């Protein structure tokens, strides 16, 4: 038997919906020696990681830590801990990941009301209020940054609205954390989850979560066991808490990575980071407009870190993406669900939100679309002004 050769992955510029390129400092941290998952040194790393997560989430929640799995495990952890058979839940769905939240919530045995909106459109507070008043759910789930459509859902006042009806607010921040404002305490969010591979500039493998005291009280009142043993907060929090009770073997190297990624975020400063993402989005948007590309999300609701644009007439999805990958080593994302074959998704997240990424992509895409070279000039004009 011939063994496969040594790994030599091609260099890529990852400008899709995730993962993004990891920061070089993060990759360097991952090369450090392993220690045991209950080693005193690692326990200190866990403390530091949890505290920096609180700062990035803008929260004082004691239960704030990374789940040892990807972002979808964070979604499941929030929902299976807060919902049990017979509970009522409302899930707002205007894209692929809102639909996934409906599926996960339904598997808990809860009675789920799917509040649906056309893909690419945000929800109005008035409609949410009417639904809460009618259903009186235990939980309202919503996606802050819908990765399939590039829409930012305004949630600044949603926690206060939910609490008027004694409803817990669960937020999907998978594509928002580290890219745009996320204010857990100020916005009165009860449970929130994200991922490591987008705005935080790390590889995939961890899902940062945070639970308010209100949500913990609800978990403590459960009448049934949590559906998932692995994601049961009553046990997993004892590992990340002061007791350090063995629950699972943490992915040591990934925690190194997340710790370094969070250090980079906080060194830069959250407000500065948010402005950086907005500036690069505006430059990309100007360049795309110069090539005739339009956005799915309406003005005022467009995500700076995930740009969902309509594929222009006369061009097919796959050949363009294949050419970008094969000739320019650039990855962008295809559409999901009802947007399949109709939309490209361009990510400018974390480490990849920078002028070199914007200008490299615009130059390559301009060649693929037989443009006139105006895209880079339009982007550079934005950079000159800002």
C-alpha positions as CSV (number, residue, x, y, z in Angstrom):
1,X,0.0,0.0,0.0
2,X,1.3,3.4,-1.0
3,X,0.9,6.1,1.7
4,X,-0.5,9.4,0.6
5,X,2.0,12.2,0.4
6,X,2.6,15.1,2.8
7,X,-0.2,17.6,2.9
8,X,0.4,20.6,0.6
9,X,-2.9,22.5,0.5
10,X,-3.0,25.2,-2.1
11,X,-2.8,28.8,-0.9
12,X,-6.3,30.3,-1.1
13,X,-7.8,33.7,-0.4
14,X,-11.0,32.6,1.4
15,X,-13.6,35.2,0.6
16,X,-16.7,33.0,0.9
17,X,-19.2,32.8,3.8
18,X,-16.6,31.0,5.9
19,X,-14.2,29.8,6.9
20,X,-12.1,32.9,6.4
21,X,-8.3,32.9,6.4
22,X,-6.9,32.5,10.0
23,X,-4.7,35.3,11.3
24,X,-1.0,34.2,11.1
25,X,-0.6,34.8,14.9
26,X,-3.5,32.3,15.4
27,X,-1.8,29.7,13.2
28,X,1.4,30.2,15.2
29,X,-0.4,29.7,18.5
30,X,-1.8,26.4,17.2
31,X,1.8,25.1,16.7
32,X,2.6,25.4,20.4
33,X,3.0,22.2,22.5
34,X,0.0,20.5,23.9
35,X,-0.7,20.4,27.6
36,X,-3.4,18.3,29.4
37,X,-7.0,19.6,29.4
38,X,-6.9,19.8,33.2
39,X,-3.3,21.0,33.5
40,X,-3.1,24.2,35.7
41,X,-1.6,26.0,32.8
42,X,-4.5,25.2,30.5
43,X,-7.0,26.0,33.2
44,X,-5.5,29.5,33.3
45,X,-5.9,29.7,29.5
46,X,-9.5,28.8,29.9
47,X,-10.0,31.6,32.3
48,X,-8.4,34.1,30.0
49,X,-10.3,32.9,27.0
50,X,-13.7,33.2,28.8
51,X,-12.9,36.7,30.1
52,X,-11.9,37.9,26.7
53,X,-15.1,36.4,25.2
54,X,-17.1,38.4,27.7
55,X,-15.4,41.6,26.5
56,X,-16.0,40.8,22.9
57,X,-19.6,39.9,23.6
58,X,-20.0,43.0,25.7
59,X,-21.4,41.0,28.7
60,X,-20.8,40.2,32.3
61,X,-22.5,36.8,31.9
62,X,-20.7,34.3,34.1
63,X,-21.7,31.5,31.7
64,X,-19.7,32.5,28.7
65,X,-17.3,30.0,27.0
66,X,-16.7,28.2,23.7
67,X,-18.5,24.9,23.0
68,X,-16.1,22.3,21.7
69,X,-17.8,22.0,18.3
70,X,-18.7,24.3,15.4
71,X,-21.3,27.1,15.3
72,X,-24.2,24.8,14.7
73,X,-23.5,23.1,18.0
74,X,-23.8,26.5,19.6
75,X,-27.3,26.9,18.1
76,X,-28.3,23.4,19.4
77,X,-26.8,24.1,22.8
78,X,-29.0,27.2,23.2
79,X,-32.2,25.6,22.0
80,X,-31.9,22.2,23.7
81,X,-31.2,23.8,27.0
82,X,-33.9,26.4,26.9
83,X,-36.7,24.3,25.3
84,X,-38.4,21.1,26.3
85,X,-41.4,19.2,25.1
86,X,-44.6,21.3,25.3
87,X,-42.8,24.7,25.3
88,X,-43.8,27.3,22.8
89,X,-41.2,28.9,20.6
90,X,-41.2,31.5,17.8
91,X,-38.4,31.4,15.2
92,X,-37.9,34.2,12.7
93,X,-36.8,32.8,9.4
94,X,-35.8,34.9,6.3
95,X,-33.0,32.7,5.1
96,X,-31.3,29.4,5.2
97,X,-30.1,29.6,8.8
98,X,-33.4,30.8,10.2
99,X,-34.8,27.7,8.6
100,X,-32.2,25.5,10.3
101,X,-33.1,27.1,13.7
102,X,-36.8,26.1,13.1
103,X,-35.6,22.5,12.5
104,X,-33.4,22.3,15.6
105,X,-36.1,23.9,17.8
106,X,-38.7,21.5,16.6
107,X,-36.5,18.5,17.5
108,X,-36.7,19.5,21.2
109,X,-40.4,18.7,21.2
110,X,-41.4,22.3,21.5
111,X,-44.4,23.8,19.6
112,X,-42.6,26.0,17.1
113,X,-44.2,28.9,15.3
114,X,-42.3,29.7,12.1
115,X,-42.4,33.4,11.5
116,X,-41.3,33.6,7.9
117,X,-40.3,36.5,5.7
118,X,-39.2,36.6,2.0
119,X,-35.5,35.9,1.8
120,X,-33.5,39.1,1.8
121,X,-35.9,41.1,3.9
122,X,-35.6,42.1,7.6
123,X,-38.4,41.6,10.1
124,X,-40.3,44.6,11.5
125,X,-40.5,45.1,15.2
126,X,-44.3,45.6,14.8
127,X,-44.7,42.2,13.3
128,X,-42.6,40.5,16.0
129,X,-44.6,42.3,18.7
130,X,-47.9,41.0,17.2
131,X,-46.5,37.5,17.1
132,X,-45.3,37.6,20.7
133,X,-48.6,38.9,21.8
134,X,-50.4,36.1,20.0
135,X,-48.2,33.1,20.8
136,X,-46.6,34.1,24.2
137,X,-43.6,31.9,23.6
138,X,-41.0,30.9,26.0
139,X,-38.3,31.5,23.4
140,X,-37.9,33.8,20.4
141,X,-35.0,32.8,18.0
142,X,-33.6,35.1,15.4
143,X,-30.5,35.4,13.2
144,X,-28.6,38.6,13.6
145,X,-26.5,38.3,10.4
146,X,-28.2,35.9,7.9
147,X,-25.3,34.3,6.0
148,X,-27.4,33.2,3.1
149,X,-28.8,36.6,2.3
150,X,-26.3,39.2,3.7
151,X,-29.1,40.9,5.7
152,X,-28.5,42.5,9.1
153,X,-31.5,42.1,11.3
154,X,-31.9,45.1,13.7
155,X,-32.1,43.6,17.2
156,X,-31.1,46.5,19.5
157,X,-34.6,46.8,21.0
158,X,-35.6,43.2,20.6
159,X,-34.5,41.9,24.0
160,X,-36.6,44.5,25.8
161,X,-39.6,43.7,23.6
162,X,-39.2,39.9,24.4
163,X,-39.1,40.5,28.1
164,X,-42.4,42.4,28.0
165,X,-43.9,39.0,27.2
166,X,-41.6,37.0,29.5
167,X,-39.9,35.5,26.4
168,X,-36.2,34.6,26.2
169,X,-34.3,36.0,23.2
170,X,-31.9,33.6,21.5
171,X,-29.6,35.2,18.9
172,X,-27.5,33.6,16.1
173,X,-24.3,35.7,15.9
174,X,-22.3,33.3,13.8
175,X,-21.5,35.8,11.1
176,X,-21.7,39.0,13.2
177,X,-19.4,38.5,16.2
178,X,-16.1,40.4,15.6
179,X,-17.4,42.2,12.5
180,X,-20.3,44.4,13.6
181,X,-21.7,45.5,17.0
182,X,-22.9,42.8,19.3
183,X,-24.0,44.1,22.7
184,X,-25.3,41.2,24.7
185,X,-26.0,43.1,28.0
186,X,-27.2,46.4,26.5
187,X,-29.5,44.6,24.0
188,X,-30.8,42.2,26.8
189,X,-29.9,39.0,24.9
190,X,-30.6,35.8,26.9
191,X,-28.6,33.3,24.9
192,X,-26.2,33.8,22.0
193,X,-23.9,31.7,19.9
194,X,-21.2,32.3,17.3
195,X,-18.3,30.5,15.7
196,X,-14.5,30.7,15.6
197,X,-13.9,30.8,11.8
198,X,-15.4,34.1,10.7
199,X,-15.0,37.4,12.5
200,X,-12.7,36.0,15.1
201,X,-10.1,35.0,12.5
202,X,-9.6,31.3,13.7
203,X,-10.1,27.9,12.1
204,X,-13.5,26.3,12.5
205,X,-14.0,24.1,15.6
206,X,-15.4,26.2,18.5
207,X,-18.7,27.9,19.1
208,X,-18.6,30.8,21.7
209,X,-21.9,30.9,23.7
210,X,-23.2,33.2,26.5
211,X,-26.2,32.8,28.7
212,X,-27.9,35.4,30.8
213,X,-29.0,34.8,34.4
214,X,-32.6,34.9,33.2
215,X,-31.9,32.0,30.8
216,X,-30.1,30.1,33.5
217,X,-33.1,30.4,35.8
218,X,-35.3,29.0,33.0
219,X,-32.9,26.0,32.6
220,X,-32.9,25.4,36.3
221,X,-36.8,25.2,36.2
222,X,-36.8,22.4,33.6
223,X,-39.0,19.4,34.2
224,X,-37.1,17.1,31.9
225,X,-33.5,16.4,31.2
226,X,-31.8,18.3,28.4
227,X,-32.1,16.3,25.1
228,X,-28.4,16.3,24.5
229,X,-25.9,14.9,27.1
230,X,-22.9,16.5,25.4
231,X,-24.5,20.0,25.2
232,X,-26.3,19.9,28.6
233,X,-25.3,23.2,30.2
234,X,-25.8,21.9,33.7
235,X,-22.8,19.7,33.3
236,X,-20.6,21.4,30.7
237,X,-20.6,24.7,32.7
238,X,-19.0,22.8,35.6
239,X,-16.0,22.1,33.4
240,X,-15.7,25.8,32.4
241,X,-16.6,27.0,35.9
242,X,-14.7,27.0,39.1
243,X,-15.2,23.3,39.9
244,X,-13.4,22.1,36.7
245,X,-15.4,18.9,36.8
246,X,-14.3,16.6,33.9
247,X,-16.9,16.7,31.1
248,X,-14.9,16.1,27.9
249,X,-11.4,16.5,26.5
250,X,-11.2,20.1,25.3
251,X,-9.6,20.7,21.9
252,X,-6.4,22.2,23.4
253,X,-5.0,23.7,20.2
254,X,-8.3,25.3,19.1
255,X,-8.6,27.0,22.5
256,X,-5.0,28.3,22.0
257,X,-6.3,29.6,18.6
258,X,-9.4,31.3,20.0
259,X,-7.4,32.9,22.9
260,X,-5.0,34.4,20.4
261,X,-7.9,35.5,18.0
262,X,-9.6,37.2,20.9
263,X,-6.4,39.0,21.9
264,X,-6.1,40.3,18.4
265,X,-9.7,41.6,18.4
266,X,-9.2,43.4,21.7
267,X,-5.8,44.8,20.7
268,X,-7.4,46.4,17.7
269,X,-10.4,47.6,19.6
270,X,-14.0,46.6,18.8
271,X,-15.1,50.0,17.5
272,X,-12.0,50.2,15.3
273,X,-12.7,46.7,14.0
274,X,-16.3,47.5,13.2
275,X,-15.3,50.6,11.3
276,X,-12.7,48.6,9.4
277,X,-15.3,46.1,8.2
278,X,-17.6,48.9,7.1
279,X,-14.9,50.7,5.2
280,X,-13.8,47.7,3.2
281,X,-17.5,46.8,2.5
282,X,-18.1,50.2,1.1
283,X,-15.0,49.9,-1.2
284,X,-16.1,46.4,-2.3
285,X,-19.7,47.7,-2.9
286,X,-18.4,50.5,-5.1
287,X,-16.3,48.2,-7.2
288,X,-19.2,45.7,-7.6
289,X,-21.5,48.5,-8.6
290,X,-19.1,49.6,-11.2
291,X,-19.5,46.1,-12.7
292,X,-23.2,46.3,-12.5
293,X,-23.7,43.9,-9.6
294,X,-26.5,44.6,-7.1
295,X,-27.1,43.5,-3.5
296,X,-29.8,41.2,-2.3
297,X,-30.2,43.0,1.0
298,X,-31.9,46.4,0.9
299,X,-30.0,49.6,1.7
300,X,-29.5,50.1,5.5
301,X,-29.6,46.3,6.2
302,X,-26.5,45.1,4.3
303,X,-23.9,43.3,6.2
304,X,-20.4,44.7,5.7
305,X,-18.8,41.2,6.3
306,X,-21.1,39.1,4.0
307,X,-22.0,40.6,0.7
308,X,-24.7,38.7,-1.1
309,X,-24.9,40.0,-4.7
310,X,-27.1,38.9,-7.6
311,X,-25.3,37.1,-10.5
312,X,-25.5,39.3,-13.6
313,X,-27.5,38.2,-16.6
314,X,-25.6,36.2,-19.1
315,X,-23.2,34.6,-16.6
316,X,-23.5,31.2,-14.8
317,X,-22.6,30.7,-11.2
318,X,-20.3,27.7,-11.2
319,X,-18.0,28.6,-14.2
320,X,-17.1,32.0,-12.7
321,X,-16.4,30.6,-9.2
322,X,-14.3,27.8,-10.8
323,X,-12.3,30.3,-12.7
324,X,-11.7,32.5,-9.6
325,X,-10.5,29.4,-7.8
326,X,-8.4,27.9,-10.5
327,X,-6.8,31.0,-12.0
328,X,-6.7,33.4,-9.1
329,X,-6.9,31.0,-6.1
330,X,-9.9,33.0,-4.7
331,X,-12.9,31.3,-3.1
332,X,-16.3,33.0,-3.0
333,X,-19.6,31.3,-2.0
334,X,-22.6,30.2,-4.0
335,X,-26.2,30.8,-3.1
336,X,-28.1,28.5,-0.7
337,X,-31.7,27.3,-0.9
338,X,-33.8,29.5,-3.2
339,X,-30.8,31.6,-4.0
340,X,-28.8,28.7,-5.4
341,X,-27.4,29.7,-8.8
342,X,-28.7,33.3,-8.4
343,X,-26.4,34.8,-5.8
344,X,-22.7,35.0,-5.0
345,X,-21.7,35.5,-1.4
346,X,-18.5,37.4,-0.8
347,X,-17.1,37.4,2.7
348,X,-14.8,40.1,4.2
349,X,-14.6,38.8,7.7
350,X,-12.0,39.2,10.4
351,X,-8.4,39.0,9.0
352,X,-9.7,39.1,5.4
353,X,-11.4,42.4,5.8
354,X,-8.7,44.5,4.2
355,X,-8.0,46.6,1.1
356,X,-5.7,43.9,-0.5
357,X,-8.5,41.3,-0.4
358,X,-11.0,43.8,-1.8
359,X,-8.8,45.0,-4.7
360,X,-7.5,41.5,-5.5
361,X,-11.1,40.1,-5.8
362,X,-12.3,43.1,-7.8
363,X,-9.5,42.7,-10.3
364,X,-10.1,39.0,-10.7
365,X,-13.8,39.3,-10.9
366,X,-13.5,42.2,-13.4
367,X,-11.6,39.9,-15.7
368,X,-14.1,37.0,-15.3
369,X,-17.0,39.3,-16.2
370,X,-15.1,41.0,-19.0
371,X,-15.4,44.4,-17.3
372,X,-13.8,47.6,-18.3
373,X,-11.4,48.0,-15.4
374,X,-13.5,50.5,-13.5
375,X,-14.1,48.3,-10.4
376,X,-10.7,48.9,-8.8
377,X,-10.8,52.6,-9.5
378,X,-14.3,52.9,-7.8
379,X,-13.0,51.0,-4.8
380,X,-9.9,53.1,-4.6
381,X,-12.0,56.3,-4.6
382,X,-13.8,55.1,-1.5
383,X,-10.4,54.4,0.2
384,X,-9.2,57.8,-0.8
385,X,-12.3,59.5,0.7
386,X,-12.2,57.5,3.9
